[in-house]
Amino acid sequence: MKHKNFFITTPIYYPSGQPHMGHAYSSIIADVFARFKRNDGFNVHFLTGTDEHGLKIQKAAEKSKLDPLTYCNNISKVFKDFAIKLDLSIDDFIRTTEVRHKNSVNDLWNRLVKSGDIYLSKYKGWYSVSDEAYYNEDEIVEKDGKKVSSFSGSQVEWVEEESYFFKLSAWEKKLLNFYEKNQKFILPLSRRTEVINFVKSGLKDLSVSRTSFTWGIKVPNNKNHIIYVWLDALTNYLSALNYPDLNNKLYKSFWPASLHVIGKDILRFHAIYWPAFLLAAGIEPPKRVFGHGWILSGDEKMSKSKGNILNPMEIIDTYGIDEMRYYLMKEVSHGSDGNISIKNLKNCINSDLANNYGNLCQRIFSFIKTNCNNLVIKKGDYSKNDKEIISETNNFTKNLRELIDNQDLNNYMKSVINISFLTNKYINDEEPWKLKKENINKMNNILHVSLEQIAKISILLNPIMPKSTSKVLDALNISKKNRNYSFLDGSKIIPDKINISSFNILFKKIEL
Ligand code: MSP
């Protein structure tokens, strides 16, 4: 049987400050895909880490009065703890200061030199330390007397220094061909168009080394130069698979990457530079780059400099990790930008979690405990109404795999929420509490259908709320290996005779 491998990555964070909600959002999206694929029988490798070189980090270390490595050791740990707090199911956490990474960057560099794609010249132009990005003259505007990038709003500085260049201009046509052949290389499609237009407008050669600071990986054979931090950082995706050892199991199983989840601010690096470097080096590019939108607070990108940060740690401690994960995945439209606020978070917890999914589980489990001694037995055929809800649910579930494969999380969530609404309505209409005396078999069958519905919803929501849904699935006595998506083709999950256990309240209603 062919192994179904899935290598998924979330950007390695700059440890230049504390983790914030934008980081959380980016990583949780990736985690949801990783968990879905794992539940769906794939052999998943999920990676994140820290991006520790470059001027931005050197400056942050200087500010903290620490040498860069000590500074990075400290903050990388903060990000690793953050990944655990977010409940990310990562298989590896890579640091760009590790030896495995340095070897990999050196090898990629040497390949690019060998292929004739790197040459030495002089760079003259604009650079943003905050974005670690070069900008063209036509991308610069003046704001409050300062030169800033019109793209990101970050301040830029004029740089003139000797630099190695990557012949990006030579890759324009080849990249356009690549996008043409791989229609879904960049999703959502609006971002694909954005990238294609940018490439069509002409690509200039890219400066890939710096000489004015020291914190980074040195260019092989020219110690005065530090490799451009983005060429360094992007290579982490290969380093984590033990590249340049092309025969090792990780590389052979997982390259090319199945999916890089990134924010739209770093699309150019992943969708233009990265495939160009790889094609030049004779390495297959990743299969998909998904660029999600920004999290906004009061219509502005959430960022430290704007002081509009919702602190994910506080939110998790106050409202719970599953609650935050659910809110971010449901309320923020993934292709475009989304506004988040505590008020909306509270509303979402109450209406979707406490009143809908939580209430559905609670009412059915406590009814079965009180009236059936925790045992439900299906007898005879389901009624017309029972069959109807099962078939309506099948209609909702049949394209869920496709939605996930297109990173359409919003529609995925909508379908699952609809199933939950539908099930609550079915129970209200069927009124099993009235049947205890007159038709106990019918009551059992209604409860059986309800449990089956709860099982499906819980498995579908499991990638989003791993902790709460596991409680429900444990209480349904569904084994770990049966928490998969084979039911998406319409098959059943729970046995005809099912014993359930009780569990504590899932989601508390929040005072508004
Ligand atoms: N170090 C680079 C990534 C290198 S990957 C080879 C980087 N780091 S970052 O810490 O600045 O950002 C990490 C992720 O968080 C990126 O996907 C970025 O888009 C995302 N976000 C940071 N702020 C964000 C919002 N306000 N909203 C949503 N995501 C944003 O970029």
Boltz pocket constraint, residues with backbone or C-beta under 6 A from the ligand:
constraints:
  - pocket:
      binder: B
      contacts: [[A, 10], [A, 11], [A, 12], [A, 13], [A, 14], [A, 15], [A, 21], [A, 22], [A, 23], [A, 25], [A, 26], [A, 51], [A, 230], [A, 233], [A, 234], [A, 235], [A, 236], [A, 261], [A, 262], [A, 263], [A, 264], [A, 265], [A, 266], [A, 293], [A, 294], [A, 295], [A, 296], [A, 301], [A, 302], [A, 303]]
      max_distance: 6.0
